[in-house]
């Protein structure tokens, strides 16, 4: 997260600024959608990714990385090297 934070934050700002540009449209539907998308992006970035996800990682600990055996059988075995 520390390494990717700047790139993620830049992407958030770009998306929010594009959707905020919809607010200046003549159509009220486009305006409201632009505002809703902008608020949704900021909510996701600030509340979910900065507060909720790290809190859940701290609460659940190793259970975050639990993979059920039935799902492990269904997933392909991919070699990275």
C-alpha angles and dihedrals in degrees: 000000000000092000096045099040097096094049092047092048091050091051090050092052093048094049093045093049092050093049091043087058088066088068089074093058121114095234115083092213091058090046093053093045091050092051092046093049092047092050091046092053093049091046091051093046100042105031106026103034099034101037114013101044096047090045092053091047089054094046099046098036112176091003087077089072098044113129117193114234093235091055092046089058092052097048120083119248103240121192113210097194 
